[in-house]
Amino acid sequence: MRSGSLREIAAFLLACLIGAGAVSYHHLTHFDPHVVWDGFNLPGFDAHVYVAMAEEPRTFTVGPWGYRILLPSLLGTLLPPRLIVPGFEWAARVSLVLASGLLLVYLRVLGATLRSALLAVLVAMFTPPVGAVFDNPFLVEPFALALLLAVLIAIESAANVWIVALALLLVSLSKEIWVLLLPLVFLKAFPQGAAAAGLRTLRVAGPAIGAGVALRWMWPPSAGRALTGADVSAALNSIASNVPVFAPEFLLGGLSVVVGISLARPSARRYLRAHALTLAPLLALPLVAAAYTGEGAATSFFAGDVRRLLIYTLPFLAALAVCLDPGNEGRKELPKAPSLHVVAMALALVVMLAPLALDRYSRLDLNPARDGPYLLGFVRESLRTAGRLDRGNTVVLDPNERKFAWGVSPPSELEKLRFFLGRGFGPLAHYGIHDIRMRESTATLVVPVLQPRQLAMVLTMDARESVWIAVFAAGERVGEALVGPQAVQVTFEIPGARLFRGDNEIQLRCAKAGTALPRILRLELTQAKP
């Protein structure tokens, strides 16, 4: 092995060691002995989504997080259930250490000296966005950063189409930023002609596009409210009014100042011109995410998202900063691996087809609630209930046994969540600990099903006065009953043709619900006897 190769390997290991030191530092500065994450206590909505994804990788959770399946599926497949939560923390640390080494490789490919590349790694790993990882280690940012660097190395080294395509594919299953990397592919190949550059771009993007289409065919996105001009205007106003809040974040602990100074050098300006179409959207992404609520106009600004998402700009800013070193050399070639493109092609084909093995369980849209504990409890209990029904067991949903109020009940009792209550039972009915009463003329019960078959739904109800209650499945009336003021037990047969694999909504309709307040005393679900 040549001495140059040994030196590069030693430098890579040194960069990883720097990353490990940074990880230790950030962990110590963010460590709080009073905060322990487990399967019930997690930081923020996103963390609950990713843990739910890891626990059941084959079933959908909620968009857009649910499509960032790569890391949760790896953890859910490789780790036992009890290690999934700490697994996210381990993955974040390992990803940052690996990203440190890959950042050095990227800078060396661009022609940076060892001294400037190692210094850039040191500075980048101690910036606020890296520290933000430890505020919430359940997010995909450190993992996606490592994959982003792999793509950048492949593009800059003019690697085989399949190597770049595989790297892009993996990023696409982790974060939507993969689209922003396509201009780099095109511009890198542009000296060969626009047609050739366009063809190469399509070829490397093909697997990611194919996997995205397959993923959304298996897990069709929920129909949400269309974005309007008023929403865009509100988001822009939210961003403009919070400039004093987020502007300091763009200093990146002083790295941006160094970048500004580096632009005095022609090499930095050339790099910026070649990467502007990628870097500019990555700088705007944190602002858009901070103002985005997913449900209409922005009502608040999530400043923490700005610091967190600026992590994707670090490779580009580090590349600009190293231009200050007058000893920078020409671009370096990576060692060639003759069979690597064959392996990359095989892996890309496997990963691209992997979404076809997912479960087409149709998940109820859980996005509007933006409630982490509810989402985690709903996913767990709906799948558990569907499994029991599929095995022929009787499922009893008794209000006296199912009482859970977040912040009041012990988090470990999340399985008592009234996940089966939808709209019409009052606000936050799933967190109820009192009677289950219809508050609106139409109320919804959620019935999870794995195999559509005829079900028997036994309802025990009363009301303050005698009222008629009709039951509908998929818009079709399946029965009605007169309830109240005495308790009445009624059995409704729900045809299998009116059910689907997923979270089915069964409607209860009562014209006098607002005054009679019909109460559910007991709900039983079982397979109907032929």
Secondary structure, 3 states (H helix, E strand, C coil): CCHHHHHHHHHHHHHHHHHHHHHHHHHHHHCCCCCCCCCCCCCHHHHHHHHHHHHCCCCCCCCCHHHCCHHHHHHHHHCCHHHHHHHHHHHHHHHHHHHHHHHHHHHHHHCCCHHHHHHHHHHHHCCHHHHHCCCCCCCCHHHHHHHHHHHHHHHHCCCCHHHHHHHHHHHHCCCHHHHHHHHHHHHHHHHHCHHHHHHHHHHHHHHHHHHHHHHHHHCCCCCCCCCCHHHHHHHHHHHHHCHHHHHHHHHHHHHHHHHHHHCCCHHHHHHHHHHHHHHHHHHHHHHHHHHCCCCCCCCCCCHHHHHHHHHHHHHHHHHHHHHHCCCCCCCCCCCCCCCHHHHHHHHHHHHHHHHHHCCCCECCCCCCCCCHHHHHHHHHHHHHHHHHHHCCCCEEECCCCCCCCCCCCCHHHHHHCCCCECCCCCCCHHHCCCCEECCCCEEEEEEEECCCCCEEEEEEEECCCCEEEEEEECCEEEEEEEECCCCEEEEEEECHHHCCCEEEEEEEECCCHHHHCCEEEEEEEEECCC
